[in-house]
Amino acid sequence: MTQILIAGAVALAVSILLTPVLIRVFSRQGFGQEIRVEGPQSHQTKRGTPSMGGVAIIAALWAGYWASHLTGLINGGQGPSASGILVLSLATVLGGVGFLDDFIKIRKQRNLGLNKTAKSVGQLVAALLFGVLALQFRNGNGDAPASVKLSYVRDINAVTLGSVAFVIFCWLVVAAWSNAVNFTDGLDGLAAGSMAMVLGSYVLVTFWQYRNACSGGPKAGTEVSAGCYNVRDPLDLALIAVAGGGACLGFLWWNAAPAKIFMGDTGSLALGGMLAGLSITTRTELLMVVVGALFVAEIVSVVMQIAFFRTTGRRVFRMAPFHHHFELGGWAETTVIIRFWLLTAIACALGLSLFYSEFLTSNGG
């Protein structure tokens, strides 16, 4: 528990202190955000706001993670795990792809950075490397960071993908979540605040998995319950989730409306990759769809808009992603943000309820 508190506190401190430094540096360099011309006109006032604030989130994430482990090693604990390093690496590589995208936008002073092909290739390479490596590094109990079975709250034995299909599945999951968070990052503080809640939920999920681990948890050597979890490194994943949540909260201090800095693709792709990695390594790919329902709704709105327009020539929403639909309908930006945060809180509560009810059912409750 001490390590979890340290990871969150350090990540929060680094994020909240580093972000204003980036604001000053990026402002001097002229690293300002370009705004979509066809978007809500109220957003045009945001042109020139520093972007690439995701650098602070990634730095805080790593700082919180390593600070907690240094404390643990001093007290005789274990070092970083394969699961933790894989998830952090996935987030960082995707953050690098986003950084290139943001940098090109700034240098060319346009709203389009990397083209779709280049961005997709970056996501593909990151996902394939993660998928292949996640099936390696088995511990003494034979558990790898990931499983080739589809998972809800734990593995679904009836649905086995196989190694090749699993790697392809990883690509789909990584692409879906990274793009979903990227689409959500369109209003001040919306993505950062929502991510903080989702990652906070996963702190509870991973710590519960650790407390009720089939092997290697605090109950090692004693009789475990029928509803125990076969997750390789749940406590280390809890450190990542709390560090990510702390980093998002620290960044939100400066990103809340009116935002003084945007996370850019640097932050949104990294955070989306973190969600994908956490869902796979905690064996909760389907549960994540519930907990992260807002991000799912955002990407679905874009897919619906494109599909409907190409087939009928009409639009489902005034503008996609659909948070802009409500803005164009007359809602104030802060109203949209707060209501979407409330929807995220409801989705997180529902997801945690489903997670715990499955545990009770597995134990005959």
Protein Blocks (a to p, Z undefined) as FASTA:
>chain_A
ZZmmmmmmmmmmmmmmmmmmmmmmmmmnopacdddfklcfklmmmgopaghklmmmmmmm
mmmmmmmmmmmmmnopacddfklmmmmmmmmmmmmmmmmmmmmmmmnopabfcdfklmmm
mmmmmmmmmmmmmmgoiafkopafbdcbdcfkbccfklcgbjmlmmmmmmmmmmmmmmmm
mmmmmbghklmmmmmmmmmmmmmmmmmmmmmcfbhpakgoiacdfkbccdfblmlmmmmm
mmmmmmmmmmmmmmpccdfbdebjmlmmmmmmmmmmmmmmnopmkmmmmmmmmmmmmmmm
mmmmmmmmmmnopafbfbdcfklmmmmnopafklmmmmmmmmmmmmmmmmmmmmmmmmmm
mnoZZ
